[in-house]
Amino acid sequence: MIREGWCPLFDKTHPVGYTYRLLMGAAGDESQRPSKPPSRGSMASKSKTLTEAELVKMPKSDYMNAAQLRFFRERLVALQKELRDNAGATTEHLRELSFAPDPADRATLEEEHALELRTRDRERKLLKKIDQALARIDDGSYGYCEETGEAIGIQRLLARPTATLTIEAQERREIKQKLYGE
């Protein structure tokens, strides 16, 4: 479902889907919208976080400089916070006592709970990957392939901030998994 949401990176309102809000860290509700946009041209703008457009336009020689690492750290921390908030909401939802005397209603509730638990399990695994990515930022290996040592690329990291392999290395790994069942 696409709806109007405020995007802090572009400082304007435009159609925003759930995945986009999740990756961008924008909650999408009006209560988190600042009352006025940050001032431009002040001294504070020198230390502001990069936008995606600025990040993509940077020369390859600036790959994984301090500003880019700060951008990805902030994105990962925002995603981590949102996932943790979702986990808390799930815990509260599952604690709610729901009694359904009808077997069909009870089955529906159990299926909903199972689906929610599977979703949270995937999010728990993503949280581990986020923690690992933050550790790689700290040790300076973020943005570089674990297998080849080559740059993963800004576009791939924007799409998947927890990526550890270049696209080529990931394709080789997937082919190997299909062939050998590893």
GISULWO-V605766 format. One record per residue. N is the residue number from 1. RES is the residue in three letters. SS is DSSP state (H for helix, E for strand, - for the rest). Layout:
n & res & ss
N & RES & SS
N & RES & SS
//
This chain:
n & res & ss
1 & MET & -
2 & ILE & E
3 & ARG & E
4 & GLU & E
5 & GLY & E
6 & TRP & E
7 & CYS & E
8 & PRO & -
9 & LEU & -
10 & PHE & -
11 & ASP & -
12 & LYS & E
13 & THR & E
14 & HIS & E
15 & PRO & E
16 & VAL & E
17 & GLY & E
18 & TYR & H
19 & THR & H
20 & TYR & H
21 & ARG & H
22 & LEU & H
23 & LEU & H
24 & MET & H
25 & GLY & -
26 & ALA & -
27 & ALA & -
28 & GLY & -
29 & ASP & -
30 & GLU & H
31 & SER & H
32 & GLN & H
33 & ARG & -
34 & PRO & -
35 & SER & -
36 & LYS & -
37 & PRO & -
38 & PRO & -
39 & SER & -
40 & ARG & -
41 & GLY & -
42 & SER & -
43 & MET & H
44 & ALA & H
45 & SER & H
46 & LYS & H
47 & SER & H
48 & LYS & -
49 & THR & -
50 & LEU & -
51 & THR & -
52 & GLU & H
53 & ALA & H
54 & GLU & H
55 & LEU & H
56 & VAL & H
57 & LYS & H
58 & MET & -
59 & PRO & -
60 & LYS & H
61 & SER & H
62 & ASP & H
63 & TYR & -
64 & MET & -
65 & ASN & -
66 & ALA & H
67 & ALA & H
68 & GLN & H
69 & LEU & H
70 & ARG & H
71 & PHE & H
72 & PHE & H
73 & ARG & H
74 & GLU & H
75 & ARG & H
76 & LEU & H
77 & VAL & H
78 & ALA & H
79 & LEU & H
80 & GLN & H
81 & LYS & H
82 & GLU & H
83 & LEU & H
84 & ARG & H
85 & ASP & H
86 & ASN & H
87 & ALA & H
88 & GLY & H
89 & ALA & H
90 & THR & H
91 & THR & H
92 & GLU & H
93 & HIS & H
94 & LEU & H
95 & ARG & H
96 & GLU & -
97 & LEU & -
98 & SER & -
99 & PHE & -
100 & ALA & -
101 & PRO & -
102 & ASP & -
103 & PRO & H
104 & ALA & H
105 & ASP & H
106 & ARG & H
107 & ALA & H
108 & THR & H
109 & LEU & H
110 & GLU & H
111 & GLU & H
112 & GLU & H
113 & HIS & H
114 & ALA & H
115 & LEU & H
116 & GLU & H
117 & LEU & H
118 & ARG & H
119 & THR & H
120 & ARG & H
121 & ASP & H
122 & ARG & H
123 & GLU & H
124 & ARG & H
125 & LYS & H
126 & LEU & H
127 & LEU & H
128 & LYS & H
129 & LYS & H
130 & ILE & H
131 & ASP & H
132 & GLN & H
133 & ALA & H
134 & LEU & H
135 & ALA & H
136 & ARG & H
137 & ILE & H
138 & ASP & H
139 & ASP & H
140 & GLY & -
141 & SER & -
142 & TYR & -
143 & GLY & -
144 & TYR & E
145 & CYS & -
146 & GLU & -
147 & GLU & -
148 & THR & -
149 & GLY & -
150 & GLU & -
151 & ALA & E
152 & ILE & -
153 & GLY & -
154 & ILE & H
155 & GLN & H
156 & ARG & H
157 & LEU & H
158 & LEU & H
159 & ALA & H
160 & ARG & -
161 & PRO & -
162 & THR & -
163 & ALA & -
164 & THR & -
165 & LEU & -
166 & THR & -
167 & ILE & H
168 & GLU & H
169 & ALA & H
170 & GLN & H
171 & GLU & H
172 & ARG & H
173 & ARG & H
174 & GLU & H
175 & ILE & H
176 & LYS & H
177 & GLN & H
178 & LYS & H
179 & LEU & H
180 & TYR & H
181 & GLY & -
182 & GLU & -
//
